[in-house]
Amino acid sequence: MKVRILLALILFVTFAPPCVRAQGYSVQTNNAILIQNATILTITHGNIEHGSILIRDGKIAAVGTDVKASDGAIVIDAKGQYVMPGIIDCHSHIAVDGSVNEGSVSVSSMANIADVLNPDDISIYDDLSGGVTTANILHGSANPIGGQTIVIKLRWGKPASELPFQGALPGIKFALGENPKRSNFTPPPGVEPRYPATRMGVEETIREAFIEAGEYKKQWDDYSRKKAAGDQNLLPPRRNEKLEPLVEVMEGKRYVHAHCYRADEILTLIRVANEFGFKVRTFQHVLEGYKIADEIAASGAGGSTFSDWWAYKMEAFDAIPYNAALMTERGVVVSVNSDDAEEARHLNQEAAKSMKYGGLSANEALKLVTLNPAIQLGIDNRVGSIDVGKDADLAIFNRDPLSVYAVVQKTLIDGQVYFDREKDIAARPALGKEKQDLLAKEKRASEEKKASDKLDATPEKKPDQRKKHPQNSEDNAAAGAGGGR
């Protein structure tokens, strides 16, 4: 037990960020903060040279070149640095305890990512170090209709209950193509393959689920109408946790985020959505979106894509790095996402690739990871740009964020510093020493345990059975006979 406890401590010291336990470190709680002397990339109204941002009570109170700090305000001198809105990742799987897939059934809309948020996932801190402040945490893509999704702020050090982005509309994950038809998955021996196994089966599964949801909605609508008319002899319909999220989709209370690749399957889902009167909020990955950008724009859906991933499986073979720019030119609201905890650490660079592949302007490129994903998630009134009244979710870089040499210096959420590179680096020697001390203690505990186990395994010395008193020989023989029966 002692060895296991020490091992756990060593793992914590190894992977926990230095600022978590560095002496003297604390998340900023002052009501007023002034960031001054920076190049401010507002996204919505140009860049401000030698500008300042005043933060009060977690909100942006003022932005400009002549903003002054109030008495007692904490001042962050960002001379020579760049401040941009916190990066928003529209497709993430961090902060999830266990698998992101409830892949046992074709429709798992009753499963909810919010139930398994893990505030101790080190990826939260890692992504903060890349300037990410908000992430759309998605269910996996094993099902035509997957589980419910949730938008979170990366409030490292806070409990799971404080991670959700309050006011953000919940979502649900849909999936098309190879993953939900299980092209690359072989069930264990003795387990029957799960339906569907074809793209047409995926479409039918989604359609059938919405037929059931429509009937369920009608039952509740009838019940509510009769109850409002004064009928007191009513029993409410039986609740169905699988269908309720789909009813919310039909009522516009829950966003659909659909994993997809091929143009034909994207058009299929648009037709199904039109049939049942709902909208797809974002097509995720959408690597052939450039082929049907006009149709996607007309449907009102956004496209959340990779910058330059392609040809890693069959349905990704027609992907091109110009996808984000081409969809943007045709009027689609486009974001660049990570789908990967490590990728999220440099989404600023992923966005910059659209300037090379497609010729987007610097501001258009930054929108791919700030304002556009905020629009896709319905939170652009709160985040995504540096405007008075919005949440003070900011990333401070030492260089232009679109440069490959840019490194985040501080990341703020609601006006609180959740990542500080200077304090992170300063705390590393103490953590390194603590790690070595724990390793030495673990080694001693392990050696003590081995010695103890060896002592316990030493055979106990027994009396020499050959030295028996003659008078007991008959009794011993009898006992032996009885024992054999």
C-alpha positions in Angstrom: 0.0 0.0 0.0 2.8 2.4 0.9 4.5 1.7 -2.4 1.3 2.5 -4.3 0.8 5.7 -2.5 4.3 6.9 -3.2 3.9 5.9 -6.9 0.8 8.0 -7.1 2.6 11.0 -5.6 5.5 10.5 -8.1 3.1 10.5 -11.0 1.4 13.6 -9.7 4.7 15.5 -9.4 5.8 14.3 -12.8 2.7 15.4 -14.7 1.1 18.1 -12.6 1.9 21.6 -13.8 4.4 23.4 -11.6 2.1 26.3 -10.8 -0.5 24.0 -9.2 1.7 23.5 -6.1 4.4 26.1 -6.4 4.8 28.1 -3.3 3.2 31.5 -3.5 1.2 30.7 -6.7 -2.5 31.5 -6.7 -5.1 32.2 -9.3 -5.7 35.9 -9.7 -8.8 37.1 -7.7 -8.4 40.9 -7.7 -11.5 42.7 -9.1 -9.4 44.9 -11.4 -6.6 44.1 -13.8 -4.9 46.3 -16.4 -3.0 44.7 -19.3 -1.0 47.5 -20.8 1.5 48.4 -23.6 0.4 45.4 -25.8 -0.6 44.9 -29.4 -4.3 44.0 -29.0 -5.9 41.8 -31.7 -9.5 42.6 -31.1 -10.8 40.4 -34.1 -13.9 42.6 -34.5 -12.5 46.1 -34.8 -8.9 45.8 -35.9 -5.6 45.8 -34.0 -4.6 48.4 -31.4 -0.9 49.2 -31.0 0.3 50.1 -27.6 -3.1 49.3 -26.2 -4.5 48.4 -22.8 -7.3 46.3 -21.6 -9.0 47.0 -18.2 -10.7 43.9 -16.6 -13.2 44.3 -13.8 -15.1 41.5 -12.1 -14.1 39.1 -14.8 -15.4 41.2 -17.7 -13.6 43.5 -20.2 -14.4 47.0 -18.9 -12.4 49.1 -21.4 -10.1 48.7 -24.4 -8.0 51.4 -26.0 -4.7 53.4 -26.0 -5.6 55.7 -23.1 -7.1 53.2 -20.6 -6.0 53.9 -17.0 -5.9 51.6 -14.1 -8.0 52.2 -11.0 -6.3 52.4 -7.6 -5.4 48.9 -6.4 -5.6 47.3 -9.8 -3.1 44.7 -10.7 -1.0 45.8 -13.7 0.4 43.3 -16.3 3.0 45.0 -18.5 2.7 43.3 -21.9 5.2 45.5 -23.7 6.2 44.0 -27.0 3.6 41.2 -26.6 0.3 40.4 -28.2 -3.1 39.9 -26.6 -5.8 38.0 -28.4 -9.1 36.4 -27.4 -8.8 33.1 -25.7 -8.7 30.3 -28.3 -11.9 28.2 -28.6 -11.7 24.6 -29.6 -14.9 23.4 -31.2 -14.0 19.7 -31.2 -12.2 18.3 -28.1 -12.3 15.2 -26.0 -10.2 16.3 -23.0 -11.4 16.3 -19.4 -13.4 13.0 -19.9 -13.1 10.2 -17.3 -13.0 7.0 -19.3 -14.0 6.3 -22.9 -15.7 9.0 -24.9 -17.7 6.3 -26.8 -20.8 4.5 -25.5 -20.5 2.3 -28.6 -22.7 -0.6 -27.4 -25.8 0.7 -29.2 -26.5 2.6 -32.4 -28.3 5.5 -30.6 -26.8 6.6 -27.3 -28.4 10.0 -26.9 -29.1 9.1 -23.3 -25.4 9.2 -22.4 -24.0 12.5 -21.3 -20.4 13.7 -21.3 -21.3 16.2 -18.5 -21.6 13.2 -16.2 -17.9 12.2 -16.6 -16.1 15.5 -16.6 -12.6 15.1 -15.1 -11.2 18.3 -13.7 -7.8 16.6 -13.0 -7.1 15.8 -16.6 -3.6 17.3 -17.2 -4.7 18.1 -20.8 -6.7 21.0 -19.4 -3.5 22.7 -18.2 -1.6 21.7 -21.3 -4.2 23.3 -23.5 -4.2 26.5 -21.3 -0.5 26.7 -22.1 -1.5 27.0 -25.7 -4.0 29.8 -25.1 -7.1 27.7 -25.2 -9.8 28.9 -22.8 -13.0 27.2 -24.0 -13.6 23.7 -25.5 -16.6 21.9 -26.9 -16.3 18.4 -25.3 -17.8 15.9 -27.6 -18.9 12.3 -27.3 -17.1 9.9 -29.7 -18.1 8.9 -33.2 -19.0 5.3 -32.8 -22.7 5.9 -33.1 -25.0 7.4 -35.8 -26.4 9.4 -32.8 -24.0 9.6 -30.0 -24.1 11.1 -26.5 -24.8 14.6 -25.3 -22.0 17.2 -25.4 -21.0 20.1 -23.2 -19.0 23.4 -23.6 -16.5 24.0 -20.8 -14.1 26.7 -19.7 -10.6 25.3 -18.9 -10.7 26.4 -15.2 -7.8 24.3 -14.1 -7.9 23.6 -10.3 -11.7 24.0 -10.1 -14.1 21.1 -9.4 -16.0 19.5 -12.3 -19.1 21.5 -11.3 -17.3 24.8 -12.2 -16.1 23.7 -15.7 -19.3 24.1 -17.7 -19.7 27.3 -19.7 -22.8 28.7 -18.0 -25.4 29.7 -20.6 -23.9 27.7 -23.5 -26.5 25.6 -25.3 -25.9 21.9 -24.9 -25.2 19.7 -27.9 -25.3 16.1 -29.2 -22.9 14.2 -31.3 -23.9 12.6 -34.6 -21.6 10.6 -36.8 -21.5 9.5 -40.4 -19.3 7.2 -42.5 -16.7 4.7 -41.4 -16.9 5.1 -37.7 -20.6 4.6 -37.0 -20.8 1.7 -39.5 -17.9 0.2 -37.7 -15.7 -0.2 -40.8 -12.5 -0.3 -38.7 -13.8 -2.2 -35.7 -14.0 -5.9 -35.2 -16.2 -7.1 -32.3 -14.7 -9.5 -29.8 -15.3 -13.3 -30.3 -18.9 -14.2 -29.6 -20.2 -10.7 -29.9 -22.7 -10.0 -32.8 -21.8 -7.1 -35.1 -23.8 -4.1 -34.3 -26.2 -2.5 -36.8 -25.7 -0.4 -38.9 -23.0 -1.7 -41.2 -23.5 0.6 -44.2 -23.9 4.3 -44.9 -27.6 3.8 -45.9 -28.0 2.0 -42.5 -26.5 5.0 -40.7 -29.1 7.3 -42.4 -32.0 4.9 -41.6 -30.9 4.8 -37.9 -31.0 8.6 -37.6 -34.3 8.8 -39.4 -35.9 6.1 -37.3 -34.7 7.8 -34.1 -36.4 11.1 -35.1 -39.6 9.3 -36.1 -39.7 7.9 -32.5 -38.8 11.3 -31.1 -41.6 13.0 -33.1 -44.1 10.6 -31.8 -42.8 11.1 -28.2 -43.0 14.9 -28.7 -46.6 14.6 -29.9 -47.5 12.6 -26.7 -46.2 15.3 -24.5 -47.7 18.1 -26.6 -51.1 16.4 -26.4 -50.7 16.0 -22.6 -49.7 19.7 -22.2 -52.6 20.9 -24.3 -55.2 18.8 -22.4 -53.7 19.8 -19.1 -53.8 23.5 -20.0 -57.5 23.1 -21.0 -58.3 22.0 -17.5 -58.3 18.2 -17.8 -57.2 17.0 -14.4 -57.6 13.2 -15.0 -54.3 12.9 -16.8 -51.2 10.8 -16.5 -48.0 12.2 -18.1 -46.4 10.1 -20.7 -43.5 7.8 -19.6 -40.2 9.6 -19.8 -37.7 8.4 -22.4 -34.1 9.7 -21.7 -33.0 8.5 -25.2 -35.7 10.5 -27.0 -35.8 13.7 -24.9 -32.5 15.1 -26.3 -33.7 14.5 -29.8 -36.9 16.4 -29.0 -34.7 19.2 -27.8 -32.9 19.1 -31.1 -36.2 19.4 -32.9 -37.2 22.4 -30.7 -33.9 24.2 -31.3 -32.8 23.7 -27.7 -29.8 21.4 -28.4 -27.1 21.8 -31.1 -26.2 18.9 -33.5 -22.4 18.5 -34.1 -22.0 15.9 -36.8 -18.8 13.9 -37.5 -18.4 13.5 -41.2 -16.0 13.3 -44.2 -17.6 12.7 -47.6 -19.7 15.2 -49.5 -22.5 12.6 -50.2 -23.0 11.8 -46.5 -23.1 15.5 -45.6 -25.8 16.1 -48.1 -27.7 13.1 -46.7 -27.8 14.5 -43.2 -28.9 17.9 -44.5 -31.9 16.2 -46.2 -32.7 14.3 -43.0 -32.5 17.5 -41.0 -34.8 19.2 -43.4 -37.2 16.3 -43.3 -37.6 16.6 -39.5 -37.3 20.3 -39.1 -34.0 20.7 -37.3 -30.6 22.3 -38.2 -27.1 20.8 -38.1 -25.1 23.4 -36.1 -21.7 22.2 -37.2 -20.3 19.5 -39.5 -17.2 18.3 -37.7 -14.0 17.4 -39.8 -16.1 18.0 -43.0 -13.0 17.3 -45.1 -14.9 17.3 -48.4 -16.8 20.4 -47.4 -15.1 22.4 -50.2 -17.0 20.3 -52.7 -20.4 21.3 -51.4 -19.7 24.6 -49.6 -22.7 26.3 -51.2 -25.1 23.7 -49.9 -23.6 23.8 -46.4 -23.9 27.6 -46.3 -27.5 27.4 -47.5 -28.3 25.0 -44.7 -27.0 27.3 -42.1 -24.5 24.9 -40.7 -20.9 25.7 -39.8 -17.8 23.7 -40.7 -15.3 22.8 -38.0 -12.3 21.2 -39.8 -8.7 20.2 -39.5 -6.1 22.5 -41.1 -4.2 20.0 -43.1 -4.9 16.4 -42.1 -5.7 14.0 -44.9 -5.3 10.5 -46.3 -5.1 8.8 -42.9 -8.1 6.6 -43.9 -10.1 6.0 -47.0 -12.8 8.5 -46.5 -10.2 11.2 -45.9 -8.4 10.7 -49.2 -10.0 13.7 -51.0 -9.2 16.1 -48.1 -7.2 19.2 -49.1 -5.5 21.9 -46.9 -7.5 24.6 -48.8 -10.7 23.3 -47.3 -11.1 26.0 -44.6 -10.4 28.9 -47.0 -12.6 27.6 -49.7 -15.6 27.1 -47.4 -15.0 30.6 -45.9 -15.1 32.1 -49.3 -18.5 30.5 -50.0 -20.0 31.9 -46.9 -19.6 29.0 -44.4 -18.7 29.9 -40.8 -15.5 27.9 -40.4 -13.4 27.0 -37.4 -10.2 24.9 -37.1 -10.3 22.4 -34.3 -8.0 19.9 -32.6 -9.8 16.6 -31.9 -6.6 16.0 -30.0 -5.2 17.3 -26.7 -1.7 17.9 -28.2 -3.0 19.5 -31.3 -4.9 22.0 -29.2 -1.6 23.4 -27.8 -0.9 25.1 -31.1 -4.2 25.9 -32.7 -2.9 29.4 -33.4 -0.4 27.8 -35.8 -3.1 25.5 -37.3 -5.2 28.6 -38.1 -2.2 30.3 -39.6 -1.9 27.6 -42.2 -5.0 28.9 -43.9 -3.0 32.0 -44.9 -0.6 29.8 -46.9 -3.3 27.4 -48.1 -6.1 29.7 -49.4 -4.8 33.2 -48.8 -6.9 34.2 -45.8 -6.0 37.4 -44.1 -4.4 37.4 -40.7 -7.7 38.5 -39.1 -9.7 35.8 -41.0 -7.2 33.2 -39.8 -7.5 34.2 -36.2 -11.3 34.1 -36.5 -11.0 30.4 -37.2 -10.0 29.8 -33.6 -11.8 32.6 -31.8 -15.0 34.3 -33.1 -16.1 31.6 -35.6 -16.1 28.7 -33.1 -17.8 31.1 -30.6 -20.5 31.7 -33.2 -20.8 27.9 -33.9 -21.3 27.3 -30.2 -23.7 30.2 -29.7 -21.5 32.0 -27.2 -20.2 34.8 -29.4 -22.0 37.3 -27.2 -19.6 36.3 -24.4 -16.3 35.3 -26.0 -14.4 35.2 -29.3 -13.4 38.8 -29.5 -12.0 41.6 -27.3 -15.0 43.8 -26.8 -16.3 45.7 -23.8 -18.7 43.6 -21.8 -17.4 40.3 -22.9 -15.8 37.7 -20.6 -12.1 38.5 -20.0 -10.9 35.2 -21.6 -7.5 36.2 -23.1 -4.2 34.8 -24.3 -1.0 36.8 -24.1 1.7 35.8 -26.6 5.3 36.9 -26.8 5.1 37.3 -30.6 2.4 37.6 -33.2 0.2 34.5 -32.5 0.3 33.5 -36.2 4.1 33.0 -36.0 5.6 29.6 -35.4 7.8 31.3 -32.8 4.9 32.6 -30.7 4.7 31.2 -27.1 1.9 31.9 -24.7 3.0 33.9 -21.6 -0.3 34.1 -19.7 -3.8 32.7 -20.2 -6.8 34.3 -18.5 -10.3 33.1 -18.0 -12.9 35.4 -16.5 -10.1 37.8 -15.6 -8.2 35.2 -13.6 -4.7 33.9 -14.6 -4.9 30.2 -15.0 -1.5 29.8 -16.8 1.6 31.9 -16.2 4.7 30.7 -18.1 7.1 32.6 -15.9 5.8 31.0 -12.7 5.6 27.6 -14.3 9.3 27.7 -15.3 10.3 29.1 -11.9 8.6 26.2 -10.0 10.2 23.4 -12.0 13.5 23.0 -10.0 11.6 22.5 -6.7 9.3 20.0 -8.4 12.2 18.2 -9.9 13.8 17.8 -6.4 10.5 16.7 -5.0 10.2 14.1 -7.7 13.7 12.7 -7.0 12.9 12.6 -3.2 9.8 10.7 -3.9 11.6 8.3 -6.2 14.2 7.6 -3.6 11.5 7.0 -1.0 9.6 4.7 -3.3 12.8 2.8 -3.9 13.4 2.3 -0.2 9.8 1.3 0.3 10.1 -1.2 -2.5 13.3 -2.7 -1.1 11.7 -3.0 2.4 8.7 -4.7 0.9 10.9 -7.2 -0.9 12.9 -8.0 2.3 9.6 -8.4 4.2 8.2 -10.7 1.5 11.4 -12.8 1.6 11.2 -13.2 5.3 7.5 -14.2 5.1 8.4 -16.9 2.5 11.1 -18.6 4.7 9.8 -22.1 5.6 9.1 -22.7 9.3 11.3 -25.3 10.9 9.4 -28.4 11.9 10.4 -31.1 14.5 12.4 -34.0 13.2 9.7 -36.7 12.6 12.2 -39.5 12.8 12.8 -38.9 16.5 9.6 -40.4 18.1 9.1 -41.9 21.5 8.5 -45.7 21.1 5.3 -45.6 23.0 3.7 -43.2 20.5 4.5 -45.3 17.4 1.3 -47.3 17.5 -0.8 -44.2 18.1 0.9 -42.4 15.3 0.2 -45.4 13.0 -3.4 -45.3 14.0 -3.6 -41.6 13.4 -2.1 -42.1 10.0 -4.6 -44.7 9.1 -7.5 -42.6 10.3 -6.3 -39.6 8.3 -6.3 -41.6 5.2 -9.9 -42.5 5.3 
